[in-house]
């Protein structure tokens, strides 16, 4: 790493030594955009790196709520408004015990470049709480969401910051958050939240978008090798929204997904997960809120491995769709040994830095999440467009626009990597392409913007 860039990274670590996820995300970007910094002196002259690694604003607050026994509980709430150079802040809310300021900064930082890649006018932000909706009653979740919104409502808005869902924040939570916003402000928020229900301003295909988009991106990667997804065996982690619809799109395009997982373990179905089996998972996870092990009890020939990840399963394609740092260097070596051709991130930063190096050195096509899972936020952007127009497109129209956006993101990342002498390096390509748009906007708007 260049000495100037290294000094910026070291400064981040010294200022916030415990924010390891943020350090990882910053290192991955800083290490790969060095060619652009060297080629264009204006970025160093305008201290763009020093500015871009610092959030524009951090909001932290307490969230008091009563549980089903009437006992008062207290959680922490966060919103990191990272960068608004190209548009209003845009990024999800995450409700999970692992949420802390470092995680929120990492996600907001990543979101800035991801949103830039979509070509839509959206800045980057992220927020959430260490509240865990798992095992809570609907009334408890509503109580928490109402309390959370009673503070955050003053910091969000159509032209300020537009949150969406993330881990632990699905349709139920978005509904409660939107209802609280409407009650507190006495107005419909139009596009103050995305991922809304279809009866109050949501977009068709938004639920499917992140998973679909990841598969569309991997399809484009495979085309560079003159291959398709048809007939390929896919190893997928996770069983939430992203994994569910990645599996659905894989089935539609003729691939054979054979695994899914949750925090307790993974299932391996050598016959392949088909539409009927996926419907069972959708019911299990979205309605019953059960565990993936129940799939193995329902269908014959399925193995369940407790407390393990699926990366030792043989497959042509891998889709980590669960959470950050779920795939390490040892897992990457297993994938390579098993003949894996492409790894496409559906989750945010699911591969460790060591895993990425192993995959790239092993000749595996590797798609970083800021490019491959940008379909979700891109369709959130399309939801904002529809809300502003008071008009809604069909599922097919939204899916077509999503497909086009993912093709363009792939082309932008591929062409940028090629321009800087590293064809096929999607990490470099995506990071530089996302960075250039944000950096140029920051310079144009002056030092104090």
Buried (B, 14 or more C-beta within 10 A) or exposed (E): BBEEBBEBBEEBBEEBEEBBBBBBBBBBBBBBBBBBBBEBEEBBEBEBBEBBBBBBEBBEBEBEBBBEEEEEBEBBBBBBBBBBBBBBBBBBBBBBEBBBBBBBBBBBBBBBBBBBBBBBBBBBBBBBBBBBBEEBEEEBBBBBBBBBBBBBBEBBBBEBBBBBBBBBBBBBBBBBBBBBBBEEBEEEBBBBBBBBEEEBBBBBBBBBBBBBBBBBBBBBBBEEEEBEBEEBBBBBBBBBBBBBBBBBBBBEBEBBBBBBBBEEBBBBBEEBBEEEBBEBBBEBBBEEEBBBBBBBEEBEEBEBBEEEBBBBBBBBBBBBBBBBBBBBBEBBBBBBEBEBBBBBBBBBBBBBBEBBBBBBEBEBBBBBBBBBBBBBBBBBBBBBBBBEEEEBBEEEBBBEBBBEBBBBBBEBBBEBBBBBEBEBBBBBBBBBBBBBBBBBBBBEEEEEE
